[in-house]
Amino acid sequence: MNPGSFNPGAASRYAVTHSVTSAAIPLHSHSEYVVSYYFRGSCRCSIGSVHGVQFQPGDVGLLNPGEAHQDFASLAEREYLTIKIQKPFVRGILQDAGYSRTSFPAFPTAKVDGGRELARVCEAMRREGEQKEWGYEVLLESLVTELSIRLFRQFTPLTAETDLLTRTPKDFRQEVRRALDYLHENYRMDFDLNRLAEAAGLSKYYLDRIFKDATGFRPHAYMTRLRIETAERMLTEGSKAAAEIALDLGFADQSHFSNVFKRHTGVSPQRFRALRRGHKRHQGMD
């Protein structure tokens, strides 16, 4: 492996970077479209108001221009390819492909399953960048073009036949964000998909599908994750007993809380607190 930027000379159109790291990447944004393909390891990110988006090998991350995001530190190294595609280059690709609208399309989801074709394209990019054989820059541009077309083919309603598909992709993302805002404000309450769908302005069946596309979780699973993340902070930073935390976060009782917490973290709440306090003491001794 040879991590690094493959084509600094093409920065006016696109840039391809191969990364291997376990470090956190602080909140930032880009003026370009950004596509990430994960080869190995896992990564948890925050994208806009979407928190805890989890990426695994074979997943593709999608960022629209100006979309704030950050990567959290991972336990093991994650290897991924980042493709930054300038808006004028995207414009040219779409026009060549017959896209006649004046506005730029937006990715409606933060994550998609790469599938066989996108995996093939990204593996070829990594190989060309590592080997840098004669003409590799030309092949990279061709691969970036193919990647762009395959992604926008999934989302751009060029031949839409239904009302849902003729709505702009930006609308879908806004509706998911309304659902996310509702969950972040009400995750301590009993889960109600009907109320969530009403807050988002979609049917519950359609919301359930596009919410998972955007975040990697179904709405109820996402709400549970919010509860567990809050419980982790309370156990680390506070002194409340597990029974009190369970009631604060809307669990039926301490037993229910303990079972759900252990299923997500691998340890009981009491064990988690002991491990975190032991880690803090160890850091204080260094």
N, C-alpha and C positions, 0 to 999 in steps of 0.2 A: 504494500500500500504506500502511496505517496500523496498524503493529504496536501491540499493547497489549491490555489486558483489555477484553472486550466488555461484561461484565455484572457489575460488582462488587456490585450489589444482590441478586444471586441466589446469593451465596456460601454461604448455608445449604443450598443444594441442589446447585449445580454452578457451575463457572466456566470460561469459555472465553477462552483467551489466544492471540493471534497473535504469533509471534516471528520475527525475522530476525536472525541472529547467526552468527559463526564462532568465538565464544569457547568455552572449556571451562566446564562446569558441574560443580562439585565434588560429591562423594558426599553424598547426602541421601535422604530418603524422604518419603512423604505418607501422611496418614491416609485419603485417598480412593482410589477407583479412578482411574487416570489413563490416558487414551487420547491418543496423539499421531499426527497425520497429517502426512506430509512432502510438501510441494508441489514443492520444488526443492532442489538441493544434496544432500549426503550427510552422514551422521553416524555415528560409531562410538561405541558405548556399552558400559558394563558394567552388567549387571542381575543383582543377587544374585551368585551364583557363575558366572554366564554372562558371559565376557569377550569383547570384540571383536564384539558384535552390530552388524551394519552395516545402516543404513537408507538407502534410496534413495527418489526420488519415487514416490509411490503406496503406500508401505509404511505400515503402522499399527503403532505400538508400544503394548504393553499392560502395565500395572503393577497388581499387586494392592496393597491397602492395606498399608503398612509395608514395602514391598519397596525395599531400598536400591539406588540406581543413580547413575550419573554419565555425563556426556557429555564426550567428548574434543574438543579444539579441532579445527576443520576448516580445510582450506586455503582454501575458498571459503565464502561465506555459505550457510547453510541456512535455508530458510523452512518453518515448520511451525505447526500448530495444536495446542494442548494443551487437552484437556477433562478437568477434574477433576470427578468425580461422587461426591457424598457417599453413604455407605452407606445412610442412611435413604431417600434418593431412589431408589437402586437397589432397595431393598426394596419400595418402593411400585410401581415399574415392574414388577418380577417378579411381585408378587402380583396386580396388575391383569391380567398376562398369563397367570395360572393356575399360577404356580410355588408349590407348597405346602410346600416344605421349610423348616425353621427355620434352617438354616445358610446362610451366604452362599456363593455359588459363587466359584470362583477361575479366572482365566484360566490355562490349562495351558501356553501358549506366550507368549514375550515379543514375538513379531512375527507379523503375518499380512499377506498381500497384500490391499490395500484393495479392489481390484476396482471395478467400475463403480458399484455402489450406494453403497458407503462413500465413494467419491470424490465422488459427487453430493451426499451429505449434508454432507461437510466443506467443499466448495466453497460450498454454500449458507450454512453457518455463517460462513465468512470474508466473504462478500458482505453478509450481514445486519449483521455487526459493523462493516464498513467504512462502510456507507451509513447505518445507524442510522435508518431510516425509521420512521414511526409503527407501533407494534405489533411492533417487531423482537424485543423481549424474549419475547413470547409465541411467536413463530416459533422463536427459539433454543431455548426449552424443548422445543418439539415436536421439533426436530431432534436435541437431546440424547437425548430419549426414543427416537426412531427408531434413532439410533446404538447405544444400549445394547441395544435389542431385537435388532438385527441381529447384534451381536457375541455376546451371550449365546445367541442361537439357534444359533450355530455350535458352542458349547462345552457348554452345559448339557444334560445327558442327560434331557430331559423325556420323550422317547418312545424311549429306548434299547432295542435288541433283542438286543445281544450283550454278552458279559461285559466286553469291553474298554470299551465305551461306558457301561456301568453303573457303572464305577469312577469315583471322583470326579476332577475335573480336577486337584486338588491332587496326587493320586498320580502323575499323568503328569509333572508338573513335578519332583517329588522324584526320580523315576527318571532324568530327564534330568540332574539335578544329580549323582546318583551316577555317571553316565557322565562328566560333566565333571570330577568329582573324580578319577576314575580316569585320565583323559587328562592332567590337570595333574600327576599324580604319575608318569606313565609315558610321557610324550610322547617321551622319548629312546629308547624301545624300539621294536622293529618293531611296526607296527600290526597288530592282530588283532581283527577285529569280533566274533568268537565270545567272546573274553575280555571285551571291553567290554560285550557284551550280558549276559553272566553277572554282571558287576559291577553292571549296572543292574537286573537281574532281569526282563528282557524278551527276547522273541525278537529275533534280529538284524535281521529284516526290519521289525518294528514299530519298533524303536529307531531304525533308519536314517531312517524317515519322521518320527517325532516329534522327533528330534534336529534335523533340518533346519528343521522348523516353529519350534522354540524358538530356534535360534541363527542361522539363515540359512545354515548350512554342513552338509554331510554330515560324519560323524565323522572320516573320514580327512583331509578338507580342513581341518577345525578343528585337528587335531593338527599338520598341516603349518604352519598359521598360528601355532600356539604356538612351533614350532621357529624360524620366521622372525622372530617378535617377540623371542625370546631371542637369536637371532643378531644382530639389530640392536643390542641392548643390549651384547652382548659386543664387537661391532665398535666401538661408540661409547666404551665405558668401559674396555675391556681392551686387551691387546697381543698376544693369541694370534693365530697365523697362521690363515688361512682353512682350511687343511687340518686343524689341531687342532680348530677350531670344528666342522667337518664331522663329525669322529669323536665329539666330545662330544655332539652333538645327534642322533646316530643315522643320519646320511646314509651312503650306501654309500661315497662317496669325495668328494674335493674337487670333482671335475667335476660330480657329481650335485648337490652343495650349491650350486655356483655357478649351475647351470642353474635350479634351483628358486628360488633367491634372486632372480635377475634376472627370472624370470617374475612374481614377486610384487611386486618393488619397482621394476623398470624399469632397474636398474643392477646391476653386478657387486658382490660383497662388497668388493673392493678399492676400487672407485670410491665405494661408499657410505661406507666409512671415511674416505676422503680428503675427501669432501664434508662429513661431520660434523665432522671436525677443522678444516677451513677455516671452518665456521660458528662453532665455538667460539672460534677465534682472532679472528674478526671481532667477536664479542660482547665479547671481552676488550678490544678497542681502543675500543669505544664508551664 
